[in-house]
Amino acid sequence: MWPFFRHHKKNNSEGYPAALDHRPRPMRFAQLVDGMGDFRDLGNHDTALKFWLPEPAAEAIKELCERNGDSMSEALRQFFAQHCYGIYAFQFMNEARPGLFRDPAPPMFSLARVETPPGKKRIDTYWVPELGKNVMPIKVWIPERMRSDLQALADHVGIKLSQYTREIVISRLLGHGTLPKRPEMIEAGPLPSAEEWCQGKPVPMQQVSREEYWSAAEGEMRTEWEDE
């Protein structure tokens, strides 16, 4: 279905040059459909993808998810599937395997109760990555194949995966018509730590409220015990 992805995987695994040494023959629509292959692995959301969005775009996708009754992860998986494989294939996948891009059922577990030491009181503080002004970190679990295909597209245009995903999400949310005036329309001041976070590197943390912590893509709760 997607010859570019097949050639990209072959080049990476066998060390072939990225450019084809012959001009491929045009494919008929029936050949494209027949070549869709097995896509059951797109239901395995086992690979993390990190990127950041300017706050207006992050607010837009949150509101869209609330209206449609989707989680942000589900909405983003659908965005990426349509971007990589096309609307026709996306519709085919949904009809053949309903719920392919939905979140799995949450695991059932119970938290062990922590006893307060005598004469002490518990102080919890909440911390999230410090990435810059008007910058909202996004972490989504997607299929490994989808992440690999997004990486192939990012490599093709010569930019980092986090930047590529940010651009396609903003364009999908706000339209390509925003591109010429995007710097004026959407203000964001990412720190160097923003890209480091996207790459899974340690970054500085900032203290936030409990509500901000629970709505953040990633964070940590720190507990201290003080004398009463």
C-alpha positions, 0 to 999 in steps of 0.5 A: 500500500505504501511503497515509500515505507517499504523502500525506507525499511529495506534501505535501512536494513540492507544499507541500500541508497535512499534513492531508487536506481530505477523509476517505479512503474505507476500502480493501479488502484487495485494494486494499492488496495491489495498491498495494504497487507496485515495491519493488526500491529497498529493496534499495539500502542507500545511505543512512546512518542514525545513532542510539544505543542504551543498552548493554543494548539494544545487547547484546541486538541483538548477541546476537540477530544472533549467534544468527540469523546476521545482521549488525546492519545486516540485522537493523535493516533487517528491523525497520524494514521490518516497522515501516513496511510491516507483517509481511504486506508484509515476508513478501511482499517476502522471498518475491518478492526473497530477500535483499532486506535482506541486506548486499551483498558486500564490495568486494575491495581490498588495503591498500597497505603503509606503509614504516616510516621509518628510525629510527622506530617506528609508534604506532597509536591508536584513537578513537571518538565520545564520546557519554556513559555506557552509550551505544552508537552505531549506524550502519546503511545502509538504502534511501533510501525507508526512511529517508524513510518513517521520517522521515515517521513521526517527523515525524508524532509530532513527534520527531527521527528518531534518537529515533524509531528508538531507541524502535522498536528498544528496543520491538521488542527488549524489548517494549512492556511495558518502556515504563512502567519503562524509565528504571529498567530501562535507564540511559543518560547521553547527552551533547549530542554524542550527538544531534550525532553522529546528525545527522552533526556533528563530535563529540569523540573518545575513545581506546579499545582496538583491540578496542573500535575494531573493534567500534564503529559509527564511529571512526578510527585515528591513526598517529604515528611516534616515534624508536626 
